[in-house]
């Protein structure tokens, strides 16, 4: 395969490389798009805040670990039981121990996972030649999924990295025709256990359908070794998850209701989570993965085009084992997730990395034909240019709009509160609960009810209170000592709400 791809990348004797070929083969192109992708990973979600996409819930898990020592079972800021296993929270807590910055600790797991995913995609696609590798890496780094998820405080990116590592391990076995060893099975067990401790058995939805399809396709033939490692890594890793679930059921009040029934079983019940149509993911995938989704579809049609003799030159039945695995892995995950009634677009992201590798395999296969090399190179070059423009423009627009709407207003206010309280030695609390991120901005472990906040203020236990504007009119008459508004937040994004820091007057 290496030899064929290498020959395909070379220009015919006596011919100069085309403009598209020189563009794709250029080191300047390669390092420029990689640098752009990394910059987009870092800046797309600026200015940083926790007010959307359930970021506050995920951030609070590690905060609670450090503040209260709850290492295995955590809560949301409003004290519901946290629904996800704790691995990403452990990682964030570890980063906080090193950096002493929660803003970095919350976002580094996703950012570093994105970088690792980019590096693994490059390394994997490199066997198909430099042009195919560049195309696959650009497809992974320059789309509307990855830059957005790369610094969100969520588990999507770490989960995608673990799933891609597992799929890559299976892909390597099918590509090299190597048998599974004890070391391979141990590595698979560790990766599966990590996936289970990030988001639970959803790892099966992305991997097992493709494995079933692969085993069925190559049944009764020695053309490829089994992609199946045996049951042991899969069952023992699931046992790890069951132990965590059993501990929650036995020792954590409401764990069964919030996690087992609502979070896991509720995904299949329309009344619990918002249900979407079966085809929900497909148009979103085509749009958010553009132009690569369109390039992949276009190249697939070219590959399936009949030659002059009327027979197909390629097709699913003639795919190599490793390419068939990439196809089954991607489509299997998409199909199974489409059957789950509860849908959110980020949940389908783990099929994007294998689609990028499938794109590399398709590009390499088509470039082996001299008659198709020019059109493939031009198509890849155009896709890279469009992706650079589209992704960069979307990111710039997002940052400008977020800055214009002051979406980080609550985060800025929270930093000001912490700074003033630390400098003046104030004891303070926060009343509310509707805006979960506020608890983390002011670095408090729990919200206070208005009655509780008033009682602690009047007893002298608190020197300051953070209060939302929809609570302040009712609370002010109940506070002793002529409280004054010391700090006021701006409205964040589309919220019409403001927050105030109340302190005693006169200031000490």
Secondary structure, DSSP 8 states (H G I E B T S, - for coil): -HHHHHHHHS--TT----HHHHHHH-HHHHHHHHHHHHHHHHHTT-S---SSTTHHHHHHHHHHHHHH---S--B-TTS-B--S-SHHHHHHHHHHHHH--HHHHHHHHHHHHHHHHHHHHHHHHGGG-HHHHHHHHHHHHSSTTHHHHTTSSSSHHHHHHHHHHHHHHHHHHHHHT----HHHHHHHHHHHHHHHHHHTTHHHHHHHHHHHHHHHHTTT-SSS--S---SHHHHHHHHHHHHHHHHHHHHSTTHIIIIIIIIIGGGG-TTTS-B--TTHHHHHHHHHTTTHHHHHHHHHHHHH-B-TTSSBS--GGGS-HHHHHHHHHHHHHHHHHHHSSB--GGGGTHHHHHHHHHHHHHHHHHHTSHHHHHHHHHHHHHHHHHHHHHHHHHHHHHHHHHHHTTTTHHHHHHHHHHHHHHHHT--EEEE--SSHHHHHHTT-SS-B-HHHHHHHHHTTS-SEEEEEHHHHHHHHTT-SS--EEEEE----TT----EEEEE-SS--
